[in-house]
Amino acid sequence: MKKDFLSICDLSYDEIFEIFELSRELKARLKKGDEYQPLKGKTLAMIFQKPSTRTRVSFEVGMFQLGGHAVYLGPNDIQLGKREAVSDIARTISRYNDGIMARLFGHEDILELAEYANIPVINGLTDLLHPCQVLADAFTIWEKRGSLEELNIAFIGDGNNVCNSWLNLASKVPIHLSLGIPEGYDPDKEILSMAKKSNISEITIYRNPKMAVKNAEVIYTDVWTSMGQEKEAENRRQNFRNFQVDNKLVSYADPNCMVMHCLPARRGEEITDSVLDGPHSIVFDQAENRLHVQKAILIKLLT
């Protein structure tokens, strides 16, 4: 029976750390120059409704390094649910490929792809969730601190797909998750409720970002306006103006805190240059780890 990766909730606690261990091994192999091609002869169809830098490059390079091949299908190649039904695309692509990775707007489309495809489907991003990103972020923290459990992690900004996936992780791994979010921009209610009901992690929402980052060992932020929300940009800038991650906000956190951003960043809005390029930043380490973690996911699903 095929296994999909649509949400971090698809993984057990043990599976999350199995992926971390494999990611560390794959990263070490690559650094040593070892050739390792368990996906030789396999292909991954990559469906993109949204433009991407890290998602496309990391999956395409990852498939190449593992001996496989990635097929890029952009918005002009496949128009899900418009030129052709999602179910028909899923069934057709399944005849040609060994897996599908999709970066979409509507979460219902990734669910439908998975329902009708008879090959594994990976959620490269939807408006609701960004599981590959957060799994790579969690691996980065684990790699640097030697542990993930019981860490104080503060997410500052919009309760968006990245925030939702952090809540999914908090329902699997015990952490202290503080959300510094303006009124009206909370994460998905159902996901928040599920994470709290799991009783795995301590989860608190603050309207004051200083309270959210107090003693935080990790500060995480993301853009205030995601793709598809451009008409809200000016209004969001006003509502989020006190939630910028700058040196003053970082000073309220643990002195050795790490600052993360999933990129792309709007420098001078949600984060300042001095923080993004400063000594606390591990932003480009987490960007690199997208490659290693997604390779581990691909091996787990396609072999």
DOFIDREN-811223 format. One line per field, with one value per residue: x, y, z of N, C-alpha, C in turn. Coordinates in Angstrom, 3 decimals, m for minus. Example, Ala and Ser with C-alpha at 12.3 -4.5 7.8 and 13.67 -1.06 7.14 Angstrom:
2
n.X <- [13.190,12.850]
n.Y <- [m5.690,m2.250]
n.Z <- [7.800,7.080]
ca.X <- [12.300,13.670]
ca.Y <- [m4.500,m1.060]
ca.Z <- [7.800,7.140]
c.X <- [13.200,12.900]
c.Y <- [m3.300,0.030]
c.Z <- [7.800,7.870]
This chain:
303
n.X <- [0.843,0.579,2.255,1.643,2.954,1.523,1.099,2.677,1.427,1.019,3.116,4.586,5.896,8.310,8.885,9.436,11.912,13.402,13.568,15.086,17.528,18.268,18.462,20.670,22.640,22.582,23.373,25.981,27.143,26.995,28.676,31.087,31.400,30.418,28.877,25.516,22.807,19.926,17.526,17.761,16.703,14.150,11.348,10.142,7.269,6.790,4.552,3.648,1.782,2.399,5.149,8.621,11.705,13.454,11.944,11.624,14.347,15.612,14.173,14.534,17.341,17.810,16.542,18.195,20.702,20.146,19.982,17.740,15.177,13.661,10.603,9.587,6.576,4.968,2.703,1.716,1.861,0.330,m2.919,m4.514,m7.706,m8.829,m8.078,m8.064,m9.432,m8.543,m8.472,m8.172,m5.671,m4.080,m4.375,m3.355,m0.668,0.310,0.721,3.077,5.120,7.007,6.451,4.776,5.240,3.752,3.121,0.880,m2.122,m4.862,m5.606,m7.334,m6.868,m4.410,m5.174,m7.017,m5.400,m3.791,m5.757,m6.534,m4.192,m1.997,0.525,3.068,2.341,3.619,3.375,4.364,3.763,0.859,m1.875,m2.689,m0.818,2.725,4.564,7.114,8.913,8.798,9.540,12.177,13.131,12.806,14.575,16.942,17.166,17.334,19.708,21.572,21.246,21.166,18.927,15.357,13.188,11.229,12.221,12.107,10.268,9.546,7.151,6.745,4.510,2.400,m0.363,0.031,0.472,2.968,3.075,0.860,1.897,3.929,2.360,1.265,3.607,4.019,2.055,3.122,5.745,7.146,7.288,7.801,5.744,5.393,3.252,3.449,1.223,m0.779,m4.088,m6.745,m5.311,m4.819,m3.712,m5.052,m8.131,m9.013,m6.650,m5.109,m6.697,m6.565,m3.833,m3.564,m5.283,m3.912,m2.144,0.604,2.463,3.249,1.350,0.968,m0.707,0.239,m0.411,1.428,4.556,6.945,6.429,6.038,8.592,10.089,12.710,13.018,14.488,14.570,13.684,11.269,10.240,8.137,7.052,4.797,2.802,1.569,1.828,m0.851,m2.174,m1.801,m3.413,m3.976,m1.717,m0.841,m2.566,m1.894,0.782,0.428,m0.946,0.890,3.097,4.302,5.428,7.855,10.900,13.549,16.724,16.153,13.859,14.938,16.639,15.129,14.952,16.452,19.963,21.542,19.935,18.505,17.762,15.256,14.011,11.834,12.170,11.205,12.520,11.176,13.076,13.444,10.791,9.225,11.556,14.754,17.738,19.987,19.414,18.756,21.154,22.801,24.571,22.878,21.397,20.301,19.379,20.178,21.275,19.019,17.728,19.466,19.101,16.626,17.137,18.457,16.634,14.360,15.361,15.593,12.869,11.985,13.393,12.248,9.618,9.684,11.148]
n.Y <- [m1.196,2.210,5.081,8.371,11.748,14.193,15.772,16.586,15.183,12.747,11.211,9.130,9.579,8.090,7.749,10.363,10.869,8.845,9.773,12.058,10.889,9.519,11.697,13.023,11.113,11.053,13.666,13.653,11.721,13.075,15.253,13.939,13.067,10.661,8.442,7.707,6.053,5.152,5.564,5.079,5.107,5.853,8.172,11.468,13.349,16.787,19.074,22.388,25.042,27.376,29.708,28.913,28.716,27.306,24.905,23.751,23.546,22.031,19.571,18.739,18.614,16.838,14.436,13.919,13.519,11.189,9.402,9.392,10.995,14.169,15.604,18.641,20.363,23.058,25.905,26.426,24.001,22.078,22.507,22.275,20.981,22.770,22.802,20.108,17.482,17.044,14.419,12.923,13.783,12.839,10.043,9.639,10.613,8.829,6.568,7.040,7.749,7.445,8.829,11.776,15.197,18.081,21.552,23.671,25.765,25.353,23.194,21.095,20.147,18.770,16.690,15.415,14.663,12.753,10.906,9.775,9.058,6.301,6.184,7.428,10.616,13.820,16.622,19.601,22.147,23.831,26.182,25.673,24.006,23.367,21.019,19.817,21.908,22.551,20.135,19.966,22.241,21.527,19.384,20.820,22.255,20.085,18.929,20.909,21.367,18.870,17.814,18.039,18.052,19.621,22.164,25.761,27.354,30.061,31.330,33.989,36.220,35.691,33.461,31.181,28.714,27.616,28.044,26.466,23.935,23.786,23.532,21.015,19.503,19.918,18.355,15.907,15.831,16.695,20.036,23.479,25.724,28.951,31.337,34.314,36.398,38.695,39.872,38.326,36.941,34.311,30.810,27.951,26.955,24.314,22.808,23.987,23.331,20.522,20.130,21.131,19.408,17.050,17.042,16.904,18.958,22.206,24.909,28.266,31.299,34.593,38.110,39.994,40.305,40.384,38.975,36.465,35.730,35.593,34.171,32.370,29.753,29.366,31.530,32.046,33.216,34.418,35.581,38.364,38.625,36.253,34.368,35.027,36.663,39.266,41.565,42.248,43.298,45.960,46.488,44.366,45.005,47.184,45.991,44.143,45.545,45.811,43.397,42.784,41.025,42.116,43.390,44.310,42.838,40.262,40.442,39.896,37.209,33.944,34.228,32.731,32.175,30.868,32.127,31.791,31.584,30.828,31.684,32.970,36.089,39.231,41.635,44.024,44.164,41.751,40.885,42.149,43.212,43.092,41.086,38.854,38.449,38.213,37.041,35.238,34.007,31.149,30.766,30.099,27.647,26.130,26.360,24.916,22.383,21.587,20.139,17.753,16.581,16.228,14.443,12.237,11.803,11.143,8.737,7.129,6.972,6.143,3.812]
n.Z <- [0.000,m0.871,0.546,1.473,1.818,3.108,5.248,8.362,10.291,9.130,9.820,12.317,15.670,15.846,13.124,12.300,13.543,12.411,9.797,10.303,11.150,8.808,7.081,8.168,7.659,4.828,4.264,5.268,3.580,1.122,1.600,1.806,m0.723,m1.568,m3.812,m4.012,m4.988,m4.667,m5.964,m8.642,m11.965,m11.329,m11.414,m10.657,m10.731,m10.774,m9.787,m10.214,m9.130,m7.950,m8.065,m7.352,m5.541,m3.615,m3.241,m5.825,m6.734,m4.694,m4.667,m7.342,m7.645,m5.572,m6.476,m8.700,m7.438,m6.089,m8.094,m9.682,m11.707,m12.189,m13.256,m14.332,m14.060,m14.834,m14.232,m16.818,m18.015,m16.663,m15.646,m12.963,m12.391,m14.161,m17.061,m17.061,m15.105,m11.663,m10.680,m13.038,m13.934,m11.829,m12.097,m14.658,m14.548,m12.711,m14.235,m15.517,m13.754,m10.615,m8.351,m7.029,m6.555,m5.340,m5.505,m4.461,m4.481,m3.260,m0.555,m0.794,m3.328,m3.218,m1.591,m3.220,m5.358,m4.057,m3.376,m5.832,m7.146,m7.689,m6.812,m4.525,m3.039,m2.442,m0.408,m1.435,m0.748,0.304,0.607,3.156,4.516,5.029,5.019,4.285,4.549,7.347,8.507,7.636,8.936,11.628,11.710,11.339,13.741,15.531,14.604,15.268,18.017,19.121,20.148,20.098,21.677,24.196,23.749,23.677,21.409,19.375,17.270,15.132,13.710,10.889,11.132,9.285,6.593,7.269,10.031,10.736,10.133,12.007,14.267,13.734,14.007,16.718,17.741,17.665,18.638,21.741,22.496,23.482,22.304,21.329,20.041,18.472,17.407,15.587,16.445,14.726,12.846,13.386,13.460,11.616,12.951,13.470,13.242,15.270,17.501,17.418,17.887,20.486,21.867,21.691,23.763,23.801,23.539,24.959,24.135,23.303,22.585,21.933,21.931,22.119,20.859,22.303,24.641,23.550,22.623,24.898,26.613,24.536,22.643,20.006,17.416,15.050,11.904,9.187,5.941,5.921,4.077,2.060,m1.070,m3.234,m1.527,m2.126,m2.428,0.132,1.165,2.031,4.175,5.831,6.392,8.093,10.247,11.164,11.944,14.458,14.867,13.838,13.450,14.912,16.167,18.736,19.490,19.430,21.578,23.821,23.927,24.596,25.201,23.470,21.327,18.269,15.067,12.637,9.273,6.652,4.062,0.791,2.043,3.009,3.355,5.874,6.415,7.827,8.996,9.902,8.123,9.771,11.579,9.969,8.643,10.750,13.804,15.120,13.201,11.412,8.960,6.320,6.693,7.324,4.903,3.220,4.325,3.420,1.114,2.042,3.848,2.256,0.406,2.076,2.608,0.019,m0.417,1.587,0.682,m2.011,m2.303]
ca.X <- [0.000,1.399,2.202,1.815,3.386,0.708,1.121,3.539,0.576,1.101,4.270,4.622,7.072,9.500,9.177,10.054,13.324,14.045,13.879,16.207,18.755,18.602,18.892,22.044,23.498,22.650,24.157,27.383,27.568,27.174,29.855,32.266,31.476,29.985,27.743,24.474,21.716,18.865,16.363,18.178,15.637,12.836,11.029,9.236,6.551,6.701,3.484,3.758,0.859,3.072,6.587,9.416,13.157,13.978,11.223,11.980,15.762,15.974,13.622,15.129,18.711,17.746,16.280,19.395,21.744,19.735,19.995,16.480,14.938,12.476,9.930,8.944,5.301,4.583,1.304,1.323,1.868,m0.819,m3.847,m5.332,m9.114,m9.277,m7.993,m8.275,m9.804,m7.443,m8.474,m7.633,m4.228,m3.467,m4.344,m2.471,0.724,0.680,1.141,4.396,6.090,7.060,5.981,4.326,5.383,2.923,3.137,m0.431,m2.877,m5.869,m5.224,m8.231,m6.303,m3.390,m5.908,m7.609,m4.286,m3.415,m6.857,m6.647,m2.893,m1.589,1.929,3.147,2.189,4.290,2.891,5.449,3.177,m0.485,m2.211,m2.937,0.320,4.042,5.224,8.525,9.659,8.889,10.320,13.577,13.457,12.943,15.843,18.032,17.274,17.812,21.103,22.422,21.104,21.253,17.609,14.264,12.161,11.131,12.807,11.200,10.257,8.601,6.804,6.289,3.968,1.100,m0.714,m0.113,0.718,4.152,2.627,0.009,2.729,4.584,1.360,1.245,4.791,3.807,1.156,3.898,6.994,6.933,8.029,7.075,5.522,4.754,2.869,3.242,0.389,m1.786,m5.506,m7.334,m4.416,m4.488,m3.641,m6.289,m8.747,m9.052,m5.277,m4.740,m7.444,m6.014,m2.513,m3.756,m5.921,m2.942,m1.452,2.018,3.266,2.659,1.110,0.380,m0.778,0.438,m0.612,2.626,5.680,7.972,6.051,6.208,10.001,10.778,13.485,12.954,15.747,14.420,12.709,10.956,9.295,7.822,6.500,3.481,1.847,1.929,1.326,m2.306,m2.726,m1.189,m4.351,m4.011,m0.349,m0.712,m3.294,m1.089,1.953,m0.010,m1.343,2.036,4.263,4.951,5.863,9.110,12.012,14.731,17.670,15.514,13.016,15.822,17.274,14.259,15.036,17.662,21.151,22.080,18.824,18.700,16.698,14.953,13.060,11.736,12.510,11.944,12.287,11.032,13.978,12.939,9.402,9.105,12.872,15.738,19.001,20.950,19.084,18.841,22.571,23.539,25.152,21.857,20.685,20.656,18.410,20.663,21.443,17.721,17.456,20.236,18.578,15.503,17.661,18.773,15.419,13.485,15.949,15.197,11.451,11.899,13.840,11.255,8.365,9.827,11.878]
ca.Y <- [0.000,3.412,6.025,9.756,12.718,15.393,16.517,15.982,14.242,11.438,10.520,8.853,10.123,7.325,8.014,11.691,10.787,8.003,10.685,12.887,10.083,9.279,12.986,13.257,10.186,11.501,14.901,13.272,11.055,14.083,16.052,13.104,12.769,9.286,8.287,6.854,6.220,4.160,5.856,4.963,4.671,6.327,9.540,12.235,14.441,17.941,19.947,23.702,26.149,28.557,29.737,28.413,28.581,26.204,23.649,23.150,23.198,20.966,18.294,18.344,18.216,15.642,13.273,13.676,12.949,9.832,8.564,9.474,12.132,14.951,16.226,19.880,20.659,24.365,26.305,26.361,22.596,21.412,23.427,21.373,21.283,23.726,22.138,18.675,17.161,16.621,12.953,12.398,14.059,11.918,8.685,9.606,10.767,7.596,5.568,7.392,8.129,6.691,9.694,13.116,16.281,19.171,22.833,24.113,26.715,24.708,21.928,20.047,19.576,17.774,15.539,14.708,14.012,11.562,9.940,9.095,8.559,5.035,6.351,8.363,12.050,14.650,18.001,20.577,23.346,24.311,27.342,25.221,23.339,23.325,20.013,19.597,23.017,22.470,18.945,20.358,23.190,20.771,18.656,21.779,22.492,18.814,18.777,21.881,21.283,17.485,17.412,18.934,17.990,20.596,23.456,26.898,27.831,31.156,31.668,35.373,36.666,35.252,32.064,30.674,27.288,27.210,28.000,25.272,22.736,23.741,22.971,19.578,18.914,19.981,17.265,14.668,15.944,17.659,21.286,24.625,26.539,30.240,31.979,35.756,36.631,39.755,39.489,38.158,36.208,33.049,29.625,27.213,26.592,22.858,22.341,24.448,22.528,19.166,20.166,21.297,18.205,15.946,17.141,16.574,20.171,23.413,25.848,29.511,32.413,35.915,39.261,40.809,39.463,40.316,37.876,35.198,35.359,35.567,32.944,31.453,29.224,29.505,32.495,31.709,34.134,34.203,36.794,38.795,38.472,35.097,34.388,34.972,37.642,40.543,42.676,42.555,43.607,47.205,46.303,43.465,45.745,47.984,45.119,43.363,46.423,45.605,42.001,42.617,40.414,42.976,43.108,44.565,41.694,39.120,40.634,39.349,35.746,33.343,34.854,31.863,31.751,30.745,32.784,31.047,32.147,29.814,32.329,34.222,37.105,40.634,42.316,45.311,43.999,40.822,40.675,43.146,42.697,42.842,39.795,37.793,38.224,38.318,35.844,34.293,33.453,29.860,30.746,29.413,26.240,25.470,26.284,23.776,21.117,21.146,19.117,16.487,15.996,15.778,13.204,11.165,11.535,10.451,7.345,6.433,6.764,5.588,2.534]
ca.Z <- [0.000,m0.971,1.656,1.040,2.822,2.904,6.506,9.379,11.027,8.473,10.381,13.750,16.361,15.434,11.710,12.208,13.894,11.396,8.694,10.752,11.115,7.408,6.526,8.629,6.914,3.433,4.260,5.453,2.343,0.082,1.937,1.544,m2.143,m1.840,m4.722,m3.422,m5.945,m4.459,m6.809,m10.042,m12.857,m10.873,m11.795,m9.806,m11.387,m9.882,m10.255,m9.581,m9.378,m7.403,m8.350,m6.240,m5.663,m2.821,m3.436,m7.110,m6.837,m3.752,m5.121,m8.616,m7.353,m4.736,m7.328,m9.491,m6.581,m5.707,m9.287,m10.390,m12.588,m11.854,m14.392,m13.899,m14.716,m14.343,m14.406,m18.224,m18.436,m16.043,m14.973,m12.150,m12.242,m15.173,m18.360,m16.849,m13.729,m10.790,m10.619,m14.295,m13.919,m10.863,m12.646,m15.823,m14.119,m12.015,m15.229,m16.054,m12.730,m9.351,m7.279,m7.379,m5.586,m5.838,m4.773,m4.919,m3.671,m2.432,0.081,m1.284,m4.555,m2.866,m1.066,m4.358,m6.059,m3.294,m3.419,m7.123,m7.596,m7.065,m6.439,m3.395,m3.284,m1.444,m0.344,m1.491,m0.140,m0.036,1.442,4.531,5.156,4.375,5.855,3.958,5.132,8.804,8.857,7.455,10.003,12.875,11.580,11.528,15.186,16.110,14.194,15.948,19.468,19.560,20.619,19.715,22.705,25.286,23.413,23.596,20.035,19.188,15.886,15.136,12.433,10.388,11.408,7.924,6.377,8.034,11.423,10.869,10.146,13.323,15.185,13.461,14.639,18.167,18.127,17.573,19.403,22.828,22.486,24.010,21.113,21.592,18.788,18.575,16.225,15.793,16.454,13.404,11.943,14.056,12.608,11.382,14.236,13.639,13.471,16.606,18.466,17.410,18.518,21.928,22.405,21.735,25.055,23.627,23.692,25.540,23.030,23.808,21.641,22.520,21.052,22.306,20.423,23.341,25.532,22.825,22.461,26.194,26.869,23.390,22.110,18.554,16.926,13.657,11.270,7.777,5.327,6.403,2.978,1.236,m2.444,m3.297,m0.586,m2.486,m2.239,1.561,1.583,2.787,5.429,6.658,6.879,9.233,11.363,11.638,12.089,15.758,14.951,13.109,14.186,14.849,17.256,20.024,19.822,19.701,22.897,24.861,23.863,25.159,24.588,22.415,20.476,16.828,14.312,11.418,8.300,5.601,2.801,0.621,3.067,2.629,4.284,6.321,6.863,8.950,9.604,9.474,7.594,10.850,12.186,8.963,8.332,12.007,14.427,15.572,12.047,10.806,7.865,5.128,7.081,7.184,3.470,2.711,4.828,2.597,0.197,2.700,4.429,1.169,m0.119,2.987,2.358,m1.262,m0.226,2.390,m0.055,m3.360,m2.348]
c.X <- [0.881,1.231,2.478,2.423,2.693,0.768,2.095,2.742,0.544,2.221,4.068,5.843,8.340,9.871,9.833,11.545,14.091,14.441,15.049,17.529,19.206,19.087,20.331,23.028,23.678,23.493,25.646,27.933,27.868,28.436,31.140,32.423,31.083,28.813,26.764,23.206,20.627,17.628,16.717,17.025,14.256,12.617,10.013,8.595,6.375,5.697,3.539,2.640,1.478,4.544,7.391,10.901,13.603,13.265,11.621,13.431,16.113,15.411,14.293,16.560,18.727,17.497,17.504,20.474,21.429,19.616,18.731,16.383,13.644,11.931,9.172,7.700,4.769,3.131,0.822,1.290,0.646,m1.664,m4.867,m6.767,m9.659,m9.274,m8.312,m8.567,m8.590,m7.338,m7.886,m6.125,m3.514,m3.324,m3.415,m1.004,1.217,1.173,2.570,5.494,6.011,6.590,5.551,4.656,4.607,2.978,1.934,m1.002,m3.814,m5.430,m6.101,m7.681,m5.233,m4.063,m6.513,m6.540,m3.921,m4.491,m6.839,m5.315,m2.605,m0.084,1.980,3.050,2.808,3.741,4.089,5.044,1.743,m0.749,m2.414,m1.690,1.598,4.915,6.702,9.399,9.860,9.646,11.813,14.025,13.690,14.236,17.020,18.253,17.863,19.299,22.021,22.391,21.222,19.929,16.600,13.272,12.358,11.821,11.714,11.301,9.168,8.396,6.171,5.754,2.598,0.870,m0.993,0.174,1.944,3.802,1.763,0.838,3.559,3.624,1.221,2.429,4.616,2.828,1.857,5.125,6.799,7.867,7.191,6.939,4.741,4.492,2.606,2.537,m0.611,m3.203,m6.023,m6.498,m3.979,m4.391,m5.000,m6.849,m8.720,m7.668,m4.808,m5.419,m6.876,m4.664,m2.633,m4.341,m4.966,m2.203,0.019,2.894,2.494,2.556,0.387,0.392,m0.656,0.132,0.557,3.842,6.795,7.690,6.300,7.666,10.752,11.383,13.448,14.346,15.757,13.364,12.514,9.990,9.144,7.242,5.121,2.403,2.308,1.375,m0.186,m2.980,m2.271,m2.113,m4.429,m2.696,m0.247,m1.397,m2.506,0.153,1.610,m0.277,m0.166,3.239,4.998,5.517,7.125,10.169,13.252,15.618,17.039,14.645,13.864,16.439,16.425,14.337,16.274,18.883,21.737,21.000,19.226,17.496,16.524,13.924,13.030,12.069,11.429,11.561,12.059,11.819,13.448,11.473,9.382,10.428,13.841,16.984,19.941,20.670,19.259,20.291,23.435,23.951,24.125,21.209,21.232,19.778,18.913,21.049,20.122,17.335,18.206,19.604,17.283,15.951,17.801,17.524,14.493,14.050,15.575,13.727,11.275,12.315,12.811,10.006,8.534,10.624,11.118]
c.Y <- [1.249,4.285,7.410,10.571,14.036,16.329,15.836,14.986,12.860,10.589,10.248,9.552,9.417,7.612,9.377,11.586,9.801,8.844,11.589,12.123,9.836,10.568,13.288,12.367,10.642,12.764,14.587,12.588,12.072,14.892,15.276,12.771,11.346,9.287,7.288,7.072,5.146,4.390,5.806,4.408,5.151,7.791,10.151,13.333,15.574,18.936,21.266,24.620,27.462,28.532,29.336,28.497,27.313,24.882,22.981,22.671,22.018,19.616,17.819,17.867,16.925,14.377,12.919,12.993,11.515,8.898,8.613,10.719,12.819,15.627,17.456,20.145,21.964,24.696,26.232,24.935,21.848,22.457,22.578,21.858,22.270,23.068,20.652,18.426,16.677,15.102,12.337,12.609,13.076,10.526,8.584,9.660,9.514,6.518,5.805,7.491,7.248,7.517,11.035,14.056,17.456,20.378,23.623,25.219,25.949,23.371,20.781,19.402,18.531,16.517,14.718,14.012,12.700,10.482,9.130,8.579,7.216,4.992,7.382,9.821,12.813,16.071,18.943,21.935,23.470,25.533,26.951,24.729,23.446,22.304,19.773,20.674,22.822,21.222,19.242,21.336,22.470,19.951,19.581,22.075,21.259,18.614,19.685,21.753,19.865,16.948,18.444,19.085,19.037,21.930,24.528,27.518,28.890,31.408,33.055,35.749,36.116,33.780,31.325,29.185,26.782,27.078,26.760,23.992,22.635,23.185,21.469,18.883,18.868,18.922,15.912,14.666,16.996,18.860,22.340,25.609,27.797,30.928,33.462,36.239,37.747,39.185,39.406,37.358,34.867,31.890,28.958,26.683,25.091,22.296,22.754,23.605,21.125,19.118,20.295,20.043,17.024,15.898,16.724,17.775,21.266,24.459,27.076,30.563,33.723,36.987,40.243,39.956,39.364,39.180,36.528,34.767,35.278,34.193,31.948,31.032,29.248,30.576,32.234,32.754,33.809,35.513,37.106,38.599,37.352,35.248,34.191,35.981,39.067,41.742,43.113,43.147,44.854,47.099,45.412,44.181,46.585,47.107,44.351,44.232,46.242,44.203,41.739,41.978,41.271,42.678,43.324,43.388,40.482,39.230,40.097,37.821,35.243,33.938,34.040,31.402,31.694,31.388,32.073,31.791,31.180,30.358,32.069,35.237,38.463,41.437,43.713,45.282,43.056,40.574,41.718,42.466,42.282,41.523,38.662,37.440,38.184,36.989,34.819,33.527,32.088,29.638,29.946,27.964,25.494,25.359,25.104,22.448,20.682,20.000,17.772,15.802,15.486,14.554,12.015,10.791,10.737,8.985,6.550,6.076,5.996,4.295,1.470]
c.Z <- [0.000,0.269,1.102,2.169,2.521,4.106,7.448,10.215,10.381,9.054,11.870,14.354,15.888,13.990,11.513,12.485,13.015,10.190,9.066,10.672,9.681,6.746,6.911,7.876,5.467,3.303,4.380,4.198,1.244,0.341,1.641,0.065,m2.500,m2.811,m4.118,m4.227,m5.798,m5.335,m8.293,m10.882,m12.460,m11.258,m10.836,m10.645,m10.391,m10.458,m9.484,m10.058,m8.929,m7.790,m7.125,m6.562,m4.952,m3.109,m4.742,m7.125,m5.932,m4.177,m6.413,m8.420,m6.530,m5.549,m8.162,m8.650,m6.176,m6.914,m10.113,m11.257,m12.172,m13.105,m13.891,m14.728,m14.120,m14.623,m15.857,m18.766,m17.929,m15.336,m14.219,m12.048,m13.248,m16.550,m18.252,m15.371,m12.939,m10.761,m11.879,m14.380,m13.004,m11.457,m13.852,m15.412,m13.403,m12.975,m15.708,m14.999,m11.491,m8.164,m7.831,m6.228,m6.150,m4.912,m5.279,m4.038,m2.729,m1.867,m0.411,m2.555,m4.245,m2.308,m2.208,m5.191,m5.375,m3.356,m4.708,m7.673,m6.933,m6.825,m5.307,m3.836,m2.112,m1.543,m0.292,m0.967,m0.615,0.834,2.905,5.232,4.325,5.119,5.554,4.581,6.632,9.249,8.699,8.535,11.331,12.860,11.846,13.010,15.874,15.828,15.005,17.466,20.005,20.060,20.140,20.864,23.800,24.992,23.363,22.200,19.891,17.703,15.905,13.752,12.129,10.722,10.103,7.812,7.139,9.509,11.671,10.928,11.423,14.378,14.976,14.117,16.151,18.656,18.096,18.474,20.488,22.746,23.207,22.846,21.478,20.258,19.043,17.320,16.506,15.781,15.020,12.435,12.540,13.070,12.462,12.702,14.492,13.936,14.868,17.671,18.573,18.130,20.035,22.566,22.483,23.060,24.983,23.979,24.425,24.432,23.562,22.705,22.411,21.478,21.160,21.923,21.462,24.323,24.856,22.766,23.789,26.447,25.707,22.947,20.585,18.288,15.439,13.120,9.797,7.236,5.906,5.344,2.070,m0.173,m2.454,m2.381,m0.908,m2.256,m0.779,2.058,2.458,4.147,6.378,7.206,8.101,10.457,11.963,11.999,13.414,15.929,14.132,14.010,13.939,16.050,18.627,20.436,20.171,21.094,24.043,24.925,24.595,24.460,23.436,21.435,19.008,16.131,12.971,10.569,7.126,4.215,1.737,1.684,2.422,3.665,4.611,6.696,8.064,9.662,9.059,8.925,8.717,11.577,11.177,8.640,9.596,12.610,14.904,14.414,11.613,9.565,6.668,5.421,6.901,5.711,2.849,3.101,4.158,1.682,0.896,3.256,3.334,0.467,0.760,2.796,1.072,m1.137,0.530,1.578,m1.357,m3.430,m1.572]
